[in-house]
Amino acid sequence: MRSIKHLLLIAMLCVAASLQAQPSSLKPFEGRWWLGVLEEASLPINITFGIDKGELKPFLYSPMQSSDAIMPTKWSFSGDTLSISHKPSGMRLTLVWNPADSTFSGAFRQGMLRAQMHFVPTDTLFSIVRPQTPQPPFPYSQQEVVIERKKANVRLAGTLTIPEGEGPFPAVILVSGSGQQNRDEELLGHKPFLVLADYLTRQGIAVLRYDDRGVGGSTGDVENATTLDFADDAEAVFNYLRKQKHIDSKHVGIIGHSEGGLIAPIVASRNRKVAFVVLLAGPGTTGADILLQQNERLFQLDSVPQPLIERRLDLLRSLYAVMDTLPVDNYQHFTIALCDKYSEGLTADQRKSIGLRRGDAIGLATQMALPWMRTFIKLDNSTYLSQLRCPILAINGDKDCQVLPVNLQAISAATSGRADLRLMPGLNHLMQHCVTGASGEYMLIDETMAPEVLQIVAEWVIQTCKTERNKK
């Protein structure tokens, strides 16, 4: 969901260092590389030392986000301690050189985030091969499209892929999960929607994928937007696709991943032109339930004792219960008081293990102040699912830690058993084969989307459209 995105580094070029080390002190490091992983954000970070404007200095890279170097605003190397700061992102590193094993170890700081990092020698800039990422030439046509929602001052840019042949073709729009993502739903080097669109188009299904507001070629208010606003965007894209040449307007559906699996039923519940919906790790209940389930599972993966986890869950329930009656300006004070209440008698390490420190409370209050969060918590997908009359396919990985597989039961109940449910063994929230399902694995898995999921979605869409044609 949002947790990963809110911890990402900002890769920007900055002014030259104002605190400069003597070149001779860094000379042994020139041209060498080190790699560390910011585990809290599942981000690899590289350090190297090179010449810039005639001076030997450290360079930072966040290779999963940009190929550009992050130039320190300030840095120093004194004794065995390397200090680096990057003012635009608020990031600071304080590392100690360990000559015995040629490593750097120390503290990372950015905003409220505090973490320990360990950098080991490596050959070059970190990279991961994504073997499923499609490469040209493609056996289908591609069109760049723009959908204007002038009254809402929203512009949505996307790519429409159309199979070879005359058509008309069944078609889908792809709706991404929470957080602003591009048309490929790009995350940590993976491009799930690009992989999915390529596969479906090769199977004879047209696909329109688009950039979320504020990303790529799309514009619009993001700060105040909620899931309901994003549903309006998705419906505009859906209506646009139905009118395009070579598209079978009676067989256009919506495929939604994660929050997109909430947006798809919202649109389909009010627009009977939606021929079918596919939910990839879509919720079956309220946003509050999703977040509580997610919190419990993630803390369990970290081996936190269940009694401590229950304290965290009780805090969240208390906060959700009053969020509509409590002024936003009071969220921080109230959340700090709740953290103090539910952490009474706990050690500092116990408070840290379940996020009940004062800093955690401030971060939680900041999240709760977002219109998106307050709306998401209240929305109940079962309400929308119960109104659907179109065919529904719901797929969940049995190791999904963000939208737990128990949601398939809720989807079944909401649709009175009409939905086609598929529980996929060994898959996580991104539909990858995994070990534990924890988000920290996403980056390290080469696979972008399990081939069996691609096949199931394509075959189900084709068969569903064929069945509906035969009924008529």
N, C-alpha and C positions, 0 to 999 in steps of 0.2 A: 504494500500500500504506500503510504507517504514516507515512512521512516527512513528508508534508504535515501531518497532524493533530498531530504532536508539536511543531510550531512555532507553533501558533495563539496569539494574544493572549487574555487573560482580561478580559472586559469587566465591570468592577465599579465601583460607586459608592464613593468613598473620602472621607476627611476633607478639609476645606478645606486649601488650601495653607498651609504653615507658613513658606515663604520667599516673600514677596510683592513683585512689581515695582510701581513707581510707576505709577498709572493713565495718566499722561501719556505714559510711554514706549511703551505699547501702543496709544495712542489711534488712530494711523494704521491699525492692523490691525483695528479693531473692525468686526465683521460680515463680514469677508472670509474666504475659504476657500482652502485649499491641499490638493493631493493628491500623495501619494507611494506607491510600491509597494515593499513588502518582498519582493524577488524570490525570496529563499531560501524563502519560505513562500507565494509567489503571493498576497500579501495587500495590498489597497489600504488605505491609512491616510489619514484626513483630519485636518487641523488647522484649527480656526477660533478666533476670539476673541470672547467675549461676556461678558455681565454675569451673575455668580452671587453672590447675597447682597450686591448693591450694589457688587461689585468686578469690574473688567475683568480677565479671565484667559484662558489657553488651554484649549481643549477638544480631546480626541482622540476619534476614532471609528474603529472597525474594522467598516465597514458590511456586510461579508460574514458577520459573526458576530452582530451585534446593532445595533439602532437606538439603543441607549442610549449616552450619552456616557461616555467613560473620563476621570474627573476626576483630575487630577494630585494625587499625595500631596505633592509638592514641585515648585516651579518658580521660575525666575528669568529675567529678561531684563536683561542687563547689557551695555552697549555694543552690539555687534551679535550677541551670542550668547544664544540661547534654550535653556535647560536645563529638561527635563521628566522627572520620574520618577514611576513608579506602583509602589508597594511591593508590593501583593498579587501582581502578575504578575512582579515583578523587572525591569520594563522601564525603560530609560533612553534618552532622546534628547538629544543635544547638537548643536544646529543653528546655523549661521551665516547671518545675513540678508545677502542680496545685492541691494542696492537697484537695481543696473543692470538686472536682469531680474526683480525682484520675486520671488525664489525663496529657499527655505531649503535648505541642504545640510549634511550632517554624519553623525554616527555613531549607529547604533541598537545597543542591547545588551539581551539578554534571556537569562539563564542562560548557556549556552555559545555562544550565537549572537552573532556580531559582523557587522555589515553597514553599508555606506554607503547613505544614502538621500538622495533629491533631491525636494523638494516644489515643485510648480509651481502657479501660481494656477488656480483653478477656480471655477465658479459656485455650486456647492452640494455637498451630500453625494453621494459616489460611489454610483452604482447601475447595474445592468445589467438589461436587459430579457430575460426568459426566455420567449420567445413560445410554447414548447411546454407550459408549466405549465398544467395543466387548470384551468378556471374553471367554477363552477356556473352554471346547474343541470346536473346529470348525468343521463343517461338510464339509470340503474341504481340499485339500492339499495346503501346502505353500512351496515355494522354494526360497532360497536366491540366487540372481543372481548378476553377475558383467558384465558390458558392458565396454569394453576398446575402447577408441578413441585414439590410440597410436600417430597418427600424431599431434593431438591437445594436447597430454599429459593430457588427461582427463580420469578419472576412475569413472564410475557411478554404485553405488551399490543400489540394490532394492529388493523388495519382489514380487514374482509372486504367486497369489492365483488362483487355478484351481478347478472348480466345480467337484463334484463327478460324475462318469460315464465315458464313453469311449470318448465322444467328436466326432468330433472336435467342439470346442466352439467358439462363437464370443468373441472378446476380446477388451480391451481398455487399453491405458496408461493414467495415471493421471499426469497433468502438473500443478504445483503450481503457486501461485501469486508471486508478486515481493518480493525481499528479499530472503535470503538463508534459506530454510526450509527443514526439514527432510521428509522422504517418507510419513509420516502421515500428512504433512502440519501442524505440531503441533504449536499451538498458545494459550497462556494463559490457558493451561490445556485442551484445545480442540484438538481433532485429527480428523479433517473433512475427510481426505483421508482414514484413517483407517475405519471410519464409512461407508463411501461410498463404499470402496473396499469390505468390509464384506457383505454389502447388495447386491451389484451387483453379487458377487460370489455365494451367496445363491440363486440368481435368474437364475443361469446358464451362467453367463458372467465371463470370466477370466479377471483378472485385474493385471497390472504391475504398481506399484508405486515405485518411486526412490528418493533417497536423492539428493538434489541440490548440485552443486559443493561446496566443502569446509564444508559440513555438513555430519555427520555420517560416512558412509563408502565411500563417494565420494570425489574425489580430482579434482584439476584443478584451473586455474587462475580465481579468483573472482574479484579482484580489477579492472582489465581492461576489464572484460567481459561485454557484452551488451545483450539485448534481442535477437539479431541475433545469438549470440554465444549459448544462451540457447536454441534457436530453433534447432541449429545443434545437441545439446545434445538430445533433445526430438526426433529428427528424427532418431538418432542412436538407441535409446531405442525402437522406433516404429519398425524399421527394424529388430531388434533383436527379438522382440515379434512375428513377423510374421513367423519366422523360427522355433518356438518352437513346440515340440510335443504336440498334443492334441489341437492345436490352428487352427481355421479356417482362413487361411491366407488371404482369400478374404473378410473377415468381421472383420477387425481390425480398430478401430477408436481411436480418441483422445478426451479426456475430459479435458478442461482447465478452471481453476478458475482465475478470475481477469487477471493479465498479462498472465497467461496460456491461457486465451481466446484470446489473440493476437498471442501467439506462435503457437497454434493449426492451425489457418488459414495460418500462414506463412509456416508451414510444408506442409499442405494439398494443398496449391497453387502450390507447386513445385513437390509434390510426389503424383501421381494419385493413388497410392496403398492405400491411406487413404480412408477407406470406408465411414466414417461419422465423424462429429465433434459435440461436445456438448460444448457450451459456458456458464459457470456459472459466471454471472456478468462480462462478457467479454466486452471490449470496442468496439465501432462501428465507431470510428473516430480517430483523432490524439491524441497522448499523451498530447500535449499542451491543447487541448480541455478538456481532462479528468481532468487534474490538475486544470484548471480554473473552471470547473463545481464543482469539489470537494471542492476547496477553498471557492467558493461562498456559497455552501450548509452548510459547517461546520461553517462558520461565522454566517450564518443565524440562525443556531441552538443555537449559543451563544448569540442571540438577538442583534447582532451588526447592527447598522443602515445601510441601503443599500448604502447611499452616501459614507460612510467610506469603505464599502466592495469594491465599485467601484474603490477606490484609490488603494487598494491592487491588484485588477485584472489588472488595468492599469500598475502598476509596473511590474507584471509578464509578461504581453504582451510585454512591452518594453524590458525586459531582454531576452525573447525568440527570439525577432526579431533580436537581434545583436549577439546571442551566437556563431554563426558560423564565424563571422568576428572579434570577440573580442578575443584576446589571453587569455588563461585560467589564466595566472598570473595577468591579469587586472580585473578579475571578482569581486574581493572583493572591490576594489576602485570604480568600476563602480556601483556595487550594493548599496554601501553606499551612493553614490551620488544620485541614484534613490530614495532611502528611504528618503533622505533629501528633494528631490524635491516633492515627493507625500505626505509627511507628513507636508508640510509647513502650518503653522497656526493651527496645531493640538496640543492638550494638551498631556502631557506625558501619561495619561491614554488612550487617543484615539490612540496614536501610539502603545501602548502595545496591545490594543484590536484587532488590525489588523496586528500585527507583523511587524511594521515599525521602530523599534528601531535599533540602530547601531549593537547590538549583534544579532538581527534577520537577519540583512543584511549579517553579516559574516557567519551565519549558512546557509543562502540561497545560498551564493556564493560557500560555500564548497560543497553543494549538486550539484550545477550546474557544478562544476569542474569534477564530476564523469562521465566517459564515458557512463555508463549505463543511467544516467539521460539525457544527451544531445542526445543520440540515441532515447530514449523512447519519448522524446518530439516531435521528427520529424516523427516517425513512424506513418503511417496512416492505421489502420486496414481495412478501407473500400476498400483500394487498393487490399488487399489480399482476402477479402471476395468476391469481385466482380469476382475473378478468380476461385472460387470454383464451382465444378459441383457435389459434393457429398452432401448428405442430411445434413442439419444443424438444430440443436436445440439450441435456445438461451433463457436462463432463467435469469430474474432479479427480485430482491425484490423491491417492490414499496417504501421501506424506505431505500434503499441503498444510503449511503452518500459518497461512494468512487467511484463507477462507477454508475452514476445516471441512473434511468430507461429510460430516454430519449435516451439512447444508443440503445435501442431496435428499435426505429424508424430509427436510422442510419443504423443498421444492416439490417433492412427490405429494406431500399433504396439501400444499397450496393449489396444486393442479388436479387434485382428486385422482392421482395416479396416471394422468394422461401423458406426462412428460417421459421421454425416453432417457433413462438415467444410465450413465456409464462411470463406474468407479475404476480408475486406472491404477494398477499396482505399481509401486515404485516411483511415482511421479510427484513433483513438487508443484508449487503455485504457478510456475512458468511452463508447466507441462514438460519438464525435463526429467530424465532418469537421474536419480540422486541417491544419497546415502541417508541423510537425516531429514531433509526437507528445509533445513534452516536457510535463511536468506544469504548467509555468508558463503554458501556453496555456489550460488548462481554464477558468480564470476568465474569460478574454477572449472565449471562444466563446459566442455566443448560443444555439446549438443544444444541447439537453440530450442527445438520443439520435437518431441518424440514422434517418429514416423508413424506410429500406430494412431496417434491423435489426428495427424494430417489426413490419414486414410479414412478414419471413421467420419470426420467432418465432411470430407468430399463425397463419400459414398452416401451418407445420410442426406445431404442436400440434394444430390442428384435423384435419389430414390423418392424423397419427399415430393419434389417437383413433378416427377413422373406419376406418382400416385394421385396427386391433386389434379393433374391434367386428365387422367383416366376417369376421375369422378365426374368431370364435366363433359 
